[in-house]
Amino acid sequence: MRLFKVLALVMVLFCGRGYLYASDILSSPDGKLHVDVACSPVSSGGEAYFSVDYNGQSVFSKVKLGMLTESQDFSGDLKIVSASKPRLHKDDYMMLTGKRSHCVNSANESTYRFQNSKGQTLGVTFRVYNDGIAFRYNLKASGASGNITNEFTEYPVANGKKRWIQKFNGGYEGFYPMSTNGIGNKKQNGTRWNYPALIEPQDSVFVLVTEANIERDHCGSFLDNTTDLNTYRVKLVDKKLPFSGEWTSPWRVLIIGPLNEIVESTLVTDVSDPSVISNTDWVKPGLASWIYWANNHGSKDFKVVKKYIDLAANMKWPYALIDWQWDDMTNGGNVEDAVKYALSKGIKPLLWYNSSTAWMPAGGGPFFRLNEKENRLKEYAWLHKIGVAGIKVDFFPDDNAATMNYYINLLEDAIPYKLLLNFHGCTIPRGWQRTYPNLVSMEAVYGAEWYNNNGVLTNRAAEHNATLPFTRNVIGSMDYTPGTFSNSQHPHITTYGQELALPLLFESGIQHMPDRPSVYYSFAKPVKDFLSNLPTAWDDTKLLAGYPGVDVVIARRKGKVWYVAGINGTNDPKTLSFSLSGLSPLGKRMTIIKDGADDKSFDIRKDVRLNRKNRKMSAECLPRGGFVAVIK
């Protein structure tokens, strides 16, 4: 039989209870990834689970499956009653933002039905792609409606295996420290953890665990290993999730393979719903000037706001973000005056809003303009009328179903008014950028803004920056606000070379440039040209070298131009060596901007000839340094 078909189906009768034990292996189209879906004998608990191997190496052994409602228990005492004939599922779509404009993927798909002792049925659909696995649950309410109260998905991770996971927090702002055990901190055995979680179960074989395609009335989930340090259980944010009729969960997503497969994967959007917008001509990615970081304040001062609009115009960036407290703007003009000034300069203005669901009043205004539909539509109509291109909505609570519905309401209602959205203080990307292309970025990252808040980022930024391309930025646009060359409230010790690399290394549909106008104006022309012409949405992305927290080199293509960025995440000098052999088409010459003699200077080399025979390159980096290259 061909690899995309079921390779094995073994049914063994257990005489004691008369239940069946089933084992069913489903493979990826290229035959490298295998999923063994099984059900243990009822005498041993009757638990549903699946195991995963990649190229003959075990990735997961017995990932438990199951759901619990107030009237249905699928935690055990189960048997497999059917498995649908595998079919080839294909994904082929275009993205306006992200790591790849044309996304193509395929998977072998099959749905398994598990039945409990009451005759109730739980469906689990698996898709096995070349670069990972996605699965989701399906069940019907036993009456007109019900409440989902628990999920029993459990990922076993053996002690000693490396993992990069962020401690649970509602804003997803924290580090991804490497660990070889499941201990959260010295005071507690285990804890709660955010998505995405990166695990290395075998040498050079990785798994990135997350979820995708959150629909209306879904809540988010997180990982919990409180009861067993070596087992991460999926926990729903809502303790009681109402549903009626038939319910299908979000996709549980496991991106699997070597690091290049992890970084380059589009699996999160592959399994998400297609775009609901037919005409997307108005959705334009780009760079934006950003007033908040350098001033550690909002946009009350009209004259200061004008300087950042001028910055965007002078640097040829299409956008300028007018941040919080614009509703109290004085010193020569109000927000409508600022919008008019931006438009007169050819700049598209963006406005900040408080979600008015958390962090009030300390979070600043304006408040309560978007919560109720009537108010939201009125505000959107006003924004469209005066010429605002989009909004940044900040300070959301946790990932409960009500908040997820609010995100979706904000996105859907903005479409008729052609408004772009950027979420801050928010959840992680879960595929919405495919469904709602007007979603151009999300924060959900411990970014440069934290130089304003405390001194923790100073000494950990380089390692953190070298971890994010393998973790948070894999799953979607990340509004880190990169490129902070000067200091805000707390110093940075990354080099100018690393800071210049970050707006290219980190993908975000809208890339906010946070530093002072005087800093950008002071740079040599090749540096200013690089920042002026840098795309923020890409036709292709390739990982050329790296390891989480140590170093990373990524190439991104726009049209026929390849842009390469690399950083050193360590405190020692380091030479980054890599090959350009996987890049096509590839030009003959390039411009390289890398660390200079000290951490606040550049070494600029123009018109450098490529070694087209072996296509090998290297770049010497200072401690916490970096480089960029543009190959035309």
N, C-alpha and C positions, 0 to 999 in steps of 0.2 A: 504494500500500500504506500501511497505517496505520503511525504512527511506531514502535510497539512491535515491528514486524516488521523483518526484515532489509531494509535499504535498498539494499544493493548486494552482489552476489556476482560477482566477476570471476575467471575462471580463464584463465590464459594458459600455453600449453605452451612449454616451453623445450626445443628440439630436442637441445641438446648432451648432457643427461643424462636427458631424458625425465621430469623432475619437474615438478610443477605449482606455480605461484605463486598464492596465494589472498589476496584482500582482502575483508573482511567487516565491514560497519559495523552496529553495534548501538547503539540510542539509548535514552535515558531516556524514561519515560512522558510527560513534558512536552516532549520534543523539544529541550531545551537542551543536553544532554550527549551526546556521541557518542564511541564507542569503535571504532576501526578495527583489527581483529585481522588480522594478515598474517603471511606467511612469505616471506622474501627468496629469490631464485633460489639454487639449490644452487651455481651457479657463483660466487655472492657470499657463500657460507657457509651458506645454508639456515637462517638464524636465525629463530626465532619471536619476534614482538614485537607490541605494540599501541601505538596513538597515541590521544591524548585531546584533544578540543577542547570548550570551553564557550562557548556563544553565539557560535560562529564564531572564538573565540580559542584558539590552541594552548596547551594546558596541559602536555602531555608529548608529545614526539616520539620514537617508537620506544623504548618500555619493553621491554627484552629479557626473554624468558621462557625457562625451562629448569630442569631438575633433573639430578642426577647420583647414581647409585648405584654400588656396586662392579661391577655387571654391565650397567648401562644408562646410556647417555650421550645426553642430550637437550640438549646445548649448541649443536648445529648439525647441518647435513646433514639438515634436517627438511623435511617437507611437510605441509600440511593435508589430511587424508583425509576429514574429515566435520565438519559443524557442525549441531547439533540445531536444530530449528525453535524460534524464540524463544517463550517462554511468560511470562505475567505472574505474577510471584511477589509475594505479599502478606504483610506482617507486621502483626499486630494483637494486642497483648498488654498486660498491666498490669504496672507496676513498683511495688514498695514503697518503693524509694529512687530517687534520681536527679533529673534535671531535668524529667521529665515522667511523670505517673502512667499515662496512656493513650498508648501509642506505636503509631502507624500509619504504615506506609511501604509502598511498592511498587516493583518493579523489573522490567525485562525481563531474562530469564535465557536464556543459551544455553551449551552445552558444545561445545568445539572439541577435536578429536582430531588430535594431531601424531604423525607416524610417522618414525622414523629409518631409516637405511639397512639396519639389521638386522631391520626389520619390527616393532620394539618400539614401543609406543604410550604417549603421555603425554596425559592429558586435562586441560583447563583450563576451569573453569566461571566464567563472568562473570555478575555481576548489575550492571545499570546503573540506579541509583536517580536520582531528581531531585537528590539532595544528595551523590552520590558513586558510587564504583565499589568493588565487592568481587570478588575473584577467588581461586580456590584450585586447587591441583594434585591430580591423582588418578593413581595408577599401581599396577600390580600387580607383585609380586615375580617375578623370572624363575624362581625356584625356590620352595622352601617358605618361605624367608625371605631377608632381605637387609639391607643397611645403606645409608641415605641419607648421602651424603658431601658434597654441595654443592647450593646453589641458585643460579640464574643470573639471578634477577630484578634488573634494574638500572634505577634512576630517573635520567634525565639532567636536570641542573639547570644551566643556562647560567651562566657567570661573570657577575657583576653583578646577578643576581637575589637579592632579599632572602630570607633564611631564618632561622628561629629554631630551633636544634637544640642539644640538650644533649650534651656529651661523654659517652662511654660510661662508666658505672659501674654496678656490680651493684645498688646500692640506689636508683638513679634520683634521687639527691639532688645537684642542681646547678642552675646558671642556664641560661636560654635566651637567650643574647645574640644580638642581631641582627647578621648578617654578610651580605656580598655575595659571598663566595667560600667555597671548601670547605676552607680551611686550618685545621687544628686548633689549632696554636700555632706559634711562631717556630722551634721545633726540628724539626718534622716536617711533611712535605707530606701533608696528609690524616690521617685517623685513624678511629676507630670512634665511632659515634653512637647514642644511645638513641632509642627511640620515646617520644612522638610527635614528628614533625618537621613544622614549619609552614613552607610555602614560598609565596612570592608570584610565580608565573611571569609573570603579567600584572597591570597596575595594577588593584587592587581585585578580582582573582580569586585565590583562595588554594587550597592543597591541604594537608590534614593527613594525613600518612602514618603508619599504625600497623598493628597486626594484631589479630585477634579470634578467639574460640572455640578457645582452647587446650584440647584434650581430653587424656585420659589417654594417656601415652606420647608426647605431643608435647613438643618443646623450644621455647623461645622463639627469637627471632631479633633481629638488630640491623642497623644500616646501617654500611657501610664504604666509604670513598672513598680508600683508601690508594693504589691503583694508578692512579686517575684522579680528580683533584680535582672534576671536573664530573659524576661519575657515582657514585651511591650504590647499592651492591650489597647485597642482602639476604644476610646471613650467619647460618647456624644456630649456636646456642651449642654444641651437641654436634657434634663433628667426625665421629662415626659414630653415626647414629640408627637403631637396629634397628627393623625392621618385618617383618611376615609377611602373606601374602595380599595384600589390597588396602589401600592407604594413601591417606588424604586429608589434605592439609595444613591448617593454620589458614587463615582468610581473611586475605588481604592487603587492607587497607582504605585507600581514598583518599577522604576527605571533600573535596568540591570545591564552590566557589562564593564569593560574597561573605562577609565575616566573620560576618554574622548566620547564614548557613547553616552555617558551621563550628561556632559556639558552640552553636547550638540543635539540632544533629544528634544523633540516637540511633543512628547507623549501627553503632556497636560492639556494642550489645546487639541491634539488629535482626538481625544475622547470627549471633547466638549461640543456643545450644540453649535451648529453653523450660525453665521451672522444673521441677525434680524434686520440689518440695514441694507436696503437695496442700492441706494446711491450714496457712496462714501467719498465722493470727490472733496468734501469739506474737511475730512479727517486728514490733517497734515502733521506728521511728526516734526520735531525740531528742537533747537536749543532755546533756552530762555534765561534772561537775567533774573536774579532773585535777590530781593532787598534784605531779607531777614537776617541772614547769617552774619554778615560783617557788622551790622548795626545792633544785633541782639535785640531787635525791637520790630514793631510792626510798620504800618504804612500811614502813620498819622501826619507825617510832614510832606506836603505836596512838593516842595522844592527838592527833597531827597528822592522822592519817587521819580521825579523828572530826570534825575541823574542816572537812574537805572534804566529808564526808557532810552535815554541817550546812549547808554552803554550798549544796549541791544542793537540800536541803529548803527552805531559805529563798528560793532563786531559782526554785523550782518546776521544777527540771530533773529529769528522771526517772532519771538514771543518775549514778553516781560510779565512777570508775576507780581501783582500788587497784593501784598500779604495782609495778615489780620489787622484789625482796627482801622480799616479804610473807611468805615462808617463814621469815624471821628476825625477825618482828615481836615487839617487846617494849614495855615501858613501860605496862603495865596491861592488856594483852590480846593475843590472837593473831589470826590471820586469820579464824577462825570467829567470834570475838567481834566483829570488825569487820563481817562479813557480817550477823550478827544485829542489830547496831546500825543498819546501813543499812536493813534490812527493817523495823525498828521505826519508822523515820522515813518509810516509804513510798518508799524509794529502792532501785532495782535495782542491785546491785553488779556490777562487771566486774573481772576479774582479769587481770594480765599474766603471760605465759609466755615463756621463752626457747625458741626453736625447737630449740635444742641441735644446730644444724648449722653454726653460724658464730659468731664473736665470743664465745668462751668462754676462760677464766672471766671476762674483763673485763666481759662483758655482764651479769653478775649472774644470780641464780637466780630461780625454781626451774629445775632442769635435768632433762632426760631423762624427762619425764613424759608426753610426747605422741608420741614417735618410733615406738615399736612399738605395733601395734594393740591388743594385750592391755592394755598400760599406759595407752594413750589412752582406751580404753573405761572402764577402772577410774576414771581421773581425771574423765572426763565424768560418770560416774554419781555420783561424790562431789559434783561441782559442782552438779549438778541437785538432789541431795538437800538440800544446805544452802541452796539458793536463789540461786545465782549465775546471772545472766542471760546472761553472755557472757564471751568472753576476747579479749585482745589478744595476738597471737603475734608475736614480734620476732626480728630477726637471721637472715635467710635468706641462703643463698649465691646463686650466679648462677642463670640461667633454664634450667638443664639439665632433661632429662626427669624425672630422679629427684626434683628439687625441685618441678616442676609436679605430679607425682603426689602428693607430700607435701601440697601445698596442697589438692588435691582430696580426699585422705583426711581431712584435718582438717575440711573442710567437710561431707563426706557423713556422717562418723561423728558429727558434732555434731547432726544433724537429729533423731534420736530423743530426744535429751536437751534439745531446744529451747534450744540455745545459739547466741547471736549471735557472729560472728567479725569481728575487725578485724586486718588484717595490717600489720605495720610492718617497716622495714628489708627491703622486699619488692619484688616485681615490680610493674609497672603493671597497672591494670584492663584485662582483655581480654574483657569480657562476662560474667564469672562472676556478676555481681550479678543477671543475669536467670536464669541456670541455678540458682544457689544464693542465693535471696533472704536467707538468714541471713548472707551476707557484707555487712556494713553500711558498711565503708569500708576503704581501703588508704592507706598513706602514700605511698611512691614520690614524694616531693617534698622540695625544700629548704624546709622550713617553719620555724615559729617556734622549734622546738626548737634550731635552730642559734644562737640568741642565747646558748645555754649553752656552745657549743663553741668559737667563735672570733668575731672582730669583723667578719668579711667581710659579714654580712648587714646590718649597721647602715647603711652608705651605699648599699647596692644594693637594699634591701627594697622601696622604693616602685616602682621600675621592674620588679622581679621580680614583685611583686604584680599589676601591671597587665599582665603577660605571661601569667601562669598561666591566666586564663579563656579564652585563645585557644590554649593548648597542653595542658598536663597535665590540667586539669579538664574539658576537652571529653570525654575518653574514659571518665570514671567518677569516683565519689566520691573525695575527696582529703582525707586527714586531716592538714591543715596545722597544726592546733591554733591557730586564729586568735584575735585579740582580746587581745593582750598590751599592756596600757596602762602598766604599770610596767616596770621593768628587771629582768632576770635577771642573768646573769654579764656580759653585754655590752649596752650601751645601744641603744635604738631611737630613731630621729628621725622616724618617721612620727607624724602627729597622732592625737589621740584620735578625731577624725572618721574617719580612715582605719581605725583599729583596730576601731571599732564597725561599719564597713561590711563587714569581712572575713568574719565568720561568716555573713553573708547573701550576699556576693559569691561565696564559695567554697562549693561543694556537697559535703556529706558526710552520709551517713545517720546516723552518730553524730558530733556536733560537740563536740569536747573543748574546754572553756573553761579556759585554763591559768593565769589570774592568781590573785593572792592573794585570800582572802575579803574582807579589809579594803578592797581596791580596788573590788570590786563593790558592797559595802555603802555606799561613799562616794558613789555616783552619785545624781543626782537621780532622782525617781520615774519620769519618762518614759523615762529611759535604762534603768533597772532593769526597767521593764515591757516595753520592747522586747526585752531579753535574756531575760526570763522567758517570753515568748510566742512567740519566734521558732521557726517550723517548721524542720525539717531535711530534709524530703522534699517535693517540689513537684508541683503539677498542671500547671504550664507554666513555661517560661523563655523570655525574649526579650532579645536584645541590642539596646539602645537607642542606643548610641554607643560609639566607642572605636577604638583602634589599638594593637597589641601594644607594650607598654613605655611607652606615652604616657599613656593614660587608658582608662577603661572604665566604662560604665553598664549594669547588668543589672537586669531586672525579673523577679521570680519570683512566681507566684500559688499561693496555698493557699485552696481554696474560692473565695469571692468577694472575697478580700483580695489586693491586689497589694503586694508589698514591692520597693522600688527601692533599689539601692546603687550608688554611684559613687565612684571614687578617681582622684586625680591622681598619675601616676607620675613626674612631673618635679620639679625643684628650684625651680620658679618658681610664683607664684600662677597659678591657671587657673580659668576659668569653664567648667563642663561644661554644654553645651546639648544638649537632646534633645527628642523628641516622645513623647507617650503615646498617639498615635493608633492603635497596633497592639494596645493592651491592652483586653480586654473579658472580663467586665463591668468597668466603671470607676465608682468612687464619686465623690462630689462634694467630699469634704473629706479632708484628710490631715494627718499629723503629720510634720514635718521636723526631723531632728537633724543638724546639720552643724558644721563647724569654728567654734570661737568666736574670741575676740580673740587667743588664742595657741594653741600646739599642744597644750596640756593642758586645754582647756576646750571646752564645747559651746555652740552657739547652738540653742536648742530653740524651735520654733514649732508650737503646737498648733492644731488646727481651722482649717487654712489652706484657703481656697476654691480649687478647681481652675479653671483657665481651660478650660472645656469646649468653647469654640468652636474654638480652634486647638490645644488640648491641648499646647502647648509649655511647656517648663520649662527653668530654668537654675539652677545651684548654684555659688556662688563657693567655691573651695577654696584653702586655704593651700598652700604648697609641701608635697608629700607628704601632702596632705590628702584628705578624703573626706566623704561624707554618706550618710544613709539616709532613706527616706520610707516611710510606711505609709499606703496609700490604702484606706479602708473605704467 
